[in-house]
Amino acid sequence: MEILIFVAFLLYTALMFLVTYLTSRRANSQSFFSGNKKSPWFVVAYGMIGASLSGVTFLSVPGWVNDRLFTYMLMVVGYFLGYLVIAFVLMPTYYRLNLVSIYSYLGKRYGTFSNRTGSFFFLLSRCLGASLRMFIVIIVLYNFVFKAWGLGFELTVVLFLALILLFTMKGGVKTIVWTDTLQTTFMLISLVLCFVMVAKELGFNIFGLVSEISKSEYFVFIDTDAASRNCWWKQVLGGMFICIAMTGLDQEMMQKNLSCKDLRSAQKNMLTFSLILFVVNFLFLLLGAALYIFRAKNGIAASGDELFATVSIEFLPPIASLVFIIGLISALYPSADGALTSLTTAFCIDFLGFERKNNVDEAKKTRIRHWVHVGFAMVFTIVIIFYYHCKNEHLIDVLYQVASITYGPLLGLFAFGLATKRVVMDKWVPVVCIVSPIICFVLNNNSLQWFNYSFDFELLLLNGLITCIGLWIISKKGGKMNNG
């Protein structure tokens, strides 16, 4: 079985390199950063499904069903509201200012310190979040394949990152738009086939299993307990602002949208993507409920993030293992290629000033960009190895907690800039943006003891609000501002 899984991995990787070769010929820095503004909106919308879901969703959302039931769908409703804000509030600003790095808006609105502060928080959040997404896939492949061959986890991580570096180094966004499309297709096919095979093993057809799930203890959408993390309004509100922050204020996700030829195309992309994502998340929850029903029937000990992998590889027919691994691999690559490209873009534009250095020749920019790309791959390697020694049963929970802390300052910076015309003392912005997450971290760890209240993803909203208050304190009424 290990050989079969490894061959599937090699064949899939070879297909990725073929797509990379075909899309990255004659690519330059403009292709890398913006795809030459020629990406078809429908291709971007479809491909973003794979980039948005990642390996964390592939494993953690089904594993989460036992704890959260179907209340996660209220969070997905919040996502849809967030996508409306992105499409009709944020995107018009980005396109009007013709941005490559979205954090350039902060420089135009506030100043250089704000620009780099916003970009720094993106770099921090994306490094932690993308590493987590990659870790959850690599650890499964390691446990079921490479560990049996005596390969250490650290070396496994280095090999994966080396492969990812090779096919993301040149093409950038121009390549990623198409590789994401391929990866989304394989992920969705794997999701459906795994559900069908679980249904067959339980003695149901697809509709029979859906009916069984609808009558189960898991099919609960609304929790009205205000003290609970799963309370419905926390889910909707948290989902909305998590979406705005992790998509609308995220360079990786917006870089693909900004590669569309115009605003109208980007908006069609975003709305189409949001509707598809709603359906796909519901399918993942159905699969999760099916896995827990299968677990109870067969006395399986695994749960959480380990459940999907354990059932697919150890309890279903061999073909299920192959389907699962292909889906898992297709969830890995979007987590890595888009992250490396967006991190390289943000650093080159916001910290190295590529847009301002018109006198620097293309060859030198390319060399610098390559070194930055390699540098972030090394950071990923270190963080993934760190996660290996700090395991958590539900890594999607960790992912959203990290986002609530690190994206909060970005939410506050953009909200204050778009909603007011006050002049901010730019040099004090980094202080505000550091203090706010610290306050939220302390509150998150002590709120139950102090107030008998458990924060969920609404912590992100509080984080942004504290940032806005801090910006108000260090600002004053001023003249006409470039408010986008």
C-alpha positions in Angstrom: 0.0 0.0 0.0 2.9 2.4 0.8 4.2 1.9 -2.7 0.8 2.6 -4.3 0.4 5.8 -2.3 3.9 6.9 -3.2 3.4 6.3 -6.9 0.2 8.3 -6.8 2.1 11.1 -5.1 4.8 11.1 -7.8 2.3 11.0 -10.7 0.3 13.9 -9.2 3.4 15.9 -8.6 4.6 15.2 -12.2 1.2 16.5 -13.5 1.7 19.7 -11.4 5.1 20.2 -13.0 3.7 19.8 -16.4 1.0 22.5 -15.8 3.7 24.7 -14.3 5.9 24.3 -17.4 3.0 25.1 -19.8 1.9 28.2 -17.8 5.2 29.8 -16.8 6.9 30.0 -20.2 8.0 33.6 -20.8 6.9 34.6 -17.3 8.3 37.8 -15.8 7.8 39.7 -12.5 4.5 41.1 -13.7 3.3 37.5 -14.4 4.5 36.4 -11.0 2.8 39.2 -9.1 -0.4 39.9 -11.1 -0.7 37.2 -13.8 -0.5 40.1 -16.4 -4.2 40.8 -15.4 -5.4 38.1 -17.8 -6.8 35.4 -15.4 -10.3 34.3 -16.5 -12.7 35.0 -13.6 -14.5 31.7 -13.7 -11.1 29.8 -13.5 -10.1 31.9 -10.5 -13.4 31.3 -8.8 -13.2 27.5 -9.2 -9.6 27.3 -8.3 -10.0 29.4 -5.1 -12.1 26.5 -3.6 -9.0 24.4 -3.3 -6.9 27.3 -2.0 -9.6 28.3 0.6 -10.3 24.8 1.9 -6.8 23.3 2.1 -5.8 20.1 4.0 -7.1 21.6 7.3 -10.6 21.6 5.9 -10.1 18.2 4.2 -9.3 16.6 7.5 -10.5 18.9 10.3 -14.0 19.8 9.2 -15.1 16.2 9.1 -13.3 15.5 12.3 -15.0 18.5 14.0 -18.5 17.2 13.5 -18.4 15.3 16.8 -17.8 18.5 18.8 -19.6 21.2 16.7 -22.2 19.1 15.0 -23.5 21.0 11.9 -23.2 24.4 13.7 -20.3 25.1 11.4 -22.8 25.9 8.6 -23.8 29.0 10.5 -20.2 30.1 10.2 -20.4 29.4 6.4 -23.5 31.7 6.3 -21.2 34.3 7.9 -18.7 33.7 5.2 -21.2 34.5 2.5 -22.0 37.9 4.2 -18.2 38.5 4.4 -17.8 37.8 0.7 -20.4 40.5 -0.1 -18.4 43.0 1.8 -15.2 42.0 0.0 -16.8 42.2 -3.4 -18.6 45.5 -3.0 -16.4 47.4 -0.5 -12.8 46.2 -0.6 -12.4 45.2 -4.2 -13.5 48.5 -5.7 -10.8 50.2 -3.5 -8.1 47.7 -4.6 -9.0 48.1 -8.3 -9.4 51.9 -8.2 -5.9 52.2 -6.7 -4.5 49.6 -9.1 -2.8 47.7 -6.2 -0.4 44.8 -6.5 0.1 44.4 -2.8 -3.2 45.3 -1.0 -1.2 46.7 1.9 0.0 49.5 -0.3 -3.5 50.9 0.5 -2.3 51.4 4.1 0.7 53.3 2.8 -1.5 55.6 0.7 -4.0 56.1 3.5 -1.7 56.4 6.5 2.0 56.2 5.6 5.0 53.9 5.4 4.9 52.6 9.0 1.3 51.5 8.5 2.0 49.9 5.1 4.8 47.8 6.6 2.9 47.0 9.8 -0.1 45.7 7.8 2.2 43.7 5.6 4.1 42.3 8.6 0.9 41.0 10.2 0.0 39.3 6.9 3.4 37.8 6.7 3.1 36.5 10.3 -0.4 35.2 9.9 0.2 33.5 6.6 3.5 31.9 7.7 1.7 30.4 10.8 -1.5 29.5 8.9 0.0 28.1 5.7 2.5 26.1 7.7 -0.4 24.6 9.7 -2.3 23.7 6.5 0.8 22.0 5.1 1.6 20.2 8.4 -1.7 18.4 8.6 -1.2 16.9 5.2 2.5 16.1 5.6 2.0 14.4 8.9 -0.6 12.0 7.4 1.7 11.1 4.5 4.6 10.7 6.9 2.7 8.4 9.3 1.3 6.2 6.5 4.2 6.1 4.0 7.5 7.8 4.8 7.8 6.7 8.5 7.5 3.1 7.4 10.5 3.6 5.2 12.6 5.0 8.0 12.5 8.6 6.7 12.6 11.2 9.5 9.8 13.8 9.8 12.2 16.7 9.4 13.7 15.2 6.1 10.1 14.6 4.8 9.3 18.2 5.4 12.4 19.4 3.6 11.6 17.2 0.6 8.1 18.4 0.3 9.1 22.1 0.5 11.8 21.5 -2.1 9.3 20.1 -4.5 6.9 23.0 -3.9 9.7 25.5 -4.4 10.6 24.1 -7.8 7.1 24.5 -9.3 6.3 27.9 -7.7 9.6 29.7 -8.3 9.0 31.0 -11.7 5.3 31.3 -12.7 3.7 32.9 -9.6 0.1 33.8 -9.9 0.0 33.1 -13.6 0.7 29.4 -12.8 -1.2 29.2 -9.5 -4.5 30.1 -11.0 -4.4 27.0 -13.2 -2.8 24.6 -10.7 -5.4 25.6 -8.2 -8.1 24.6 -10.7 -6.5 21.2 -11.2 -6.2 20.7 -7.4 -9.8 21.7 -6.7 -11.0 19.2 -9.2 -9.1 16.3 -7.6 -10.1 17.4 -4.1 -13.8 17.5 -4.9 -13.7 14.2 -6.7 -12.0 12.6 -3.7 -14.6 14.1 -1.3 -17.5 12.6 -3.3 -15.9 9.2 -3.9 -15.0 8.8 -0.2 -18.6 9.6 0.8 -19.9 7.0 -1.7 -17.5 4.3 -0.4 -18.4 5.0 3.2 -22.1 4.8 2.3 -21.5 1.4 0.5 -19.7 0.0 3.5 -22.6 1.1 5.8 -25.1 -0.6 3.4 -26.6 2.6 2.1 -26.8 4.4 -1.2 -26.0 8.1 -1.2 -29.5 9.2 -0.5 -30.0 6.6 2.2 -26.9 7.7 4.0 -27.9 11.4 3.8 -31.3 10.4 5.3 -29.6 8.5 8.1 -27.4 11.5 8.8 -30.4 13.8 8.9 -31.9 11.6 11.7 -28.6 11.4 13.7 -27.5 13.4 16.7 -25.0 15.3 14.5 -27.6 17.0 12.3 -28.0 20.1 14.6 -27.4 23.6 13.1 -28.3 26.0 15.8 -27.0 26.4 19.4 -28.8 29.1 21.4 -26.6 28.9 24.5 -24.9 32.4 24.6 -22.2 31.0 26.9 -21.3 28.3 24.3 -18.6 28.8 21.7 -21.0 27.3 19.2 -23.8 29.8 19.8 -25.4 30.7 16.5 -24.7 34.4 16.5 -21.1 33.9 17.4 -20.8 31.5 14.4 -22.4 34.0 11.9 -20.6 37.0 13.2 -17.3 35.2 13.6 -17.6 33.7 10.1 -18.3 37.0 8.5 -15.2 38.7 10.0 -13.0 35.7 9.6 -13.9 35.7 5.9 -13.3 39.5 5.5 -9.9 39.1 7.3 -8.7 35.8 5.9 -9.8 36.5 2.3 -10.5 40.2 1.8 -7.4 41.4 3.8 -5.2 38.5 2.7 -2.6 39.1 0.0 -2.7 35.4 -1.1 -6.5 35.3 -1.8 -6.7 38.9 -3.1 -3.7 38.5 -5.4 -5.6 35.9 -7.4 -8.7 38.1 -7.6 -6.6 41.1 -8.6 -5.2 39.1 -11.5 -8.7 39.3 -13.2 -8.9 41.9 -16.0 -11.3 44.2 -14.3 -13.4 44.8 -11.1 -16.6 43.4 -12.6 -14.9 40.1 -13.4 -13.3 39.9 -9.9 -16.8 40.5 -8.3 -18.4 37.7 -10.4 -15.5 35.5 -9.4 -16.0 36.3 -5.7 -19.8 35.7 -5.7 -19.5 32.5 -7.7 -16.8 31.2 -5.4 -18.9 32.0 -2.3 -21.9 30.0 -3.5 -19.7 27.0 -4.5 -18.0 27.1 -1.1 -21.3 26.9 0.7 -22.2 23.6 -1.0 -18.7 22.1 -0.6 -18.6 22.8 3.2 -21.9 21.2 3.6 -20.6 18.1 1.8 -17.6 18.0 4.1 -19.9 18.0 7.1 -22.0 15.2 5.6 -18.9 13.2 5.2 -17.9 13.9 8.8 -21.2 12.7 10.1 -20.9 9.6 7.9 -17.4 8.9 9.3 -18.6 9.1 12.9 -21.5 6.8 12.2 -19.0 4.4 10.6 -16.7 4.8 13.6 -19.5 3.9 16.1 -20.5 0.8 14.0 -16.9 -0.5 13.8 -15.6 0.5 17.2 -12.8 2.7 15.8 -10.8 4.6 18.4 -9.6 7.5 16.1 -11.3 10.8 16.2 -10.8 14.4 15.2 -8.2 15.1 12.5 -7.1 11.4 12.5 -10.6 10.0 11.8 -10.8 10.5 8.0 -7.3 9.2 7.3 -7.8 6.2 9.6 -11.1 5.1 8.1 -9.9 5.6 4.5 -6.6 3.8 4.8 -7.3 1.1 7.4 -11.1 0.2 7.1 -12.2 0.9 3.5 -11.2 -1.0 0.3 -7.6 -0.2 -1.0 -9.0 2.1 -3.7 -10.3 4.4 -0.9 -6.8 4.8 0.3 -5.7 6.0 -3.1 -8.6 8.3 -3.5 -8.0 9.8 -0.1 -4.3 10.4 -0.6 -4.9 12.1 -4.0 -7.5 14.3 -2.4 -5.1 15.1 0.5 -2.2 15.9 -1.8 -4.4 18.1 -3.9 -5.2 19.9 -0.6 -1.5 20.3 0.2 -0.3 22.1 -2.9 -2.7 25.1 -2.9 -1.8 25.7 0.7 1.9 26.0 -0.2 2.1 27.5 -3.7 -0.2 30.4 -3.1 1.2 31.2 0.3 4.8 31.3 -1.0 3.8 33.5 -3.9 1.8 35.9 -1.8 4.5 36.2 0.9 7.1 36.8 -1.7 4.9 39.5 -3.3 4.1 41.3 -0.1 7.8 41.3 1.0 9.1 42.4 -2.3 6.5 45.2 -2.8 6.1 46.5 0.8 9.5 46.0 2.3 11.9 46.0 -0.7 9.9 48.5 -2.7 10.0 46.8 -6.1 7.3 49.1 -7.5 9.4 52.2 -6.7 12.7 50.8 -8.1 12.1 51.3 -11.8 15.9 51.6 -12.3 16.6 48.1 -11.2 16.8 45.7 -14.1 14.4 42.7 -14.4 17.2 40.1 -13.9 18.3 41.6 -10.6 14.6 41.7 -9.4 14.2 38.1 -10.4 17.3 37.0 -8.4 16.1 38.9 -5.3 12.6 37.4 -5.7 14.0 33.9 -5.9 16.0 34.4 -2.7 13.0 35.8 -0.9 11.0 32.8 -2.1 13.6 30.4 -0.7 13.7 32.3 2.5 10.0 31.9 3.2 10.2 28.2 2.3 12.8 27.8 5.0 10.5 29.6 7.5 7.7 27.2 6.6 10.1 24.3 7.3 10.9 25.5 10.7 7.3 26.3 11.7 6.0 22.9 10.4 8.6 21.1 12.5 7.6 23.2 15.5 3.9 22.1 15.0 5.0 18.5 14.9 6.0 18.8 18.6 2.9 20.8 19.6 0.0 18.6 18.3 -3.7 19.5 18.7 -6.7 17.3 18.0 -8.5 19.9 15.9 -6.0 22.0 13.9 -8.8 24.0 12.2 -9.6 25.4 15.6 -5.9 26.4 16.0 -5.9 28.0 12.5 -8.9 30.2 13.3 -7.5 31.1 16.7 -4.3 32.2 15.1 -6.3 34.2 12.6 -8.3 35.9 15.3 -5.1 37.2 16.9 -3.0 38.1 13.9 -5.6 39.4 11.4 -7.3 41.7 14.0 -4.9 44.6 13.5 -5.4 44.3 9.7 -9.2 44.4 10.2 -8.9 47.5 12.3 -6.5 49.3 10.0 -8.6 48.8 6.9 -11.9 49.5 8.7 -10.7 52.8 10.2 -9.1 53.9 6.9 -12.3 53.2 4.9 -14.8 54.5 7.5 -13.0 57.7 8.6 -10.9 60.6 7.2 -8.9 61.2 10.4 -5.2 61.8 10.1 -3.2 59.1 12.0 0.2 59.6 13.5 1.8 56.9 11.3 4.8 56.2 13.5 2.5 55.1 16.4 0.5 52.6 14.3 2.9 49.6 15.0 2.5 50.2 18.7 -1.3 50.1 18.5 -1.2 47.0 16.3 1.0 45.1 18.7 -0.9 46.1 21.9 -4.3 45.0 20.5 -3.4 41.3 19.9 -1.8 41.1 23.3 -4.9 42.4 25.0 -7.0 39.9 23.0 -4.7 37.0 23.8 -4.9 37.7 27.6 -8.7 38.0 27.3 -9.0 34.8 25.4 -7.1 32.9 28.0 -9.0 34.3 31.0 -12.5 35.3 29.9 -14.1 32.1 31.2 -12.7 32.7 34.6 -13.2 36.4 34.7 -16.6 36.8 32.9 -18.0 33.2 32.6 -17.7 33.8 28.8 -15.9 31.7 26.1 -14.7 33.6 23.1 -14.9 31.9 19.7 -14.1 33.6 16.4 -15.8 36.9 17.5 -12.4 37.5 19.2 -11.3 38.8 15.8 -14.0 41.4 15.8 -12.9 42.6 19.2 -9.3 42.7 18.1 -10.2 44.9 15.2 -12.4 47.1 17.4 -9.5 47.6 19.9 -7.2 48.5 17.0 -9.7 51.1 15.7 -10.0 52.6 19.2 -6.2 52.8 19.4 -6.0 54.5 15.9 -8.7 57.0 17.0 -6.5 57.9 20.1 -3.4 58.6 17.9 -5.4 60.5 15.2 -6.9 63.9 14.7 -9.2 65.6 12.3 -7.4 66.6 9.2 -7.7 67.8 5.6 -8.6 65.7 2.6 -7.2 62.2 2.8 -6.6 59.6 0.1 -9.4 57.3 1.4 -9.4 55.0 -1.7 
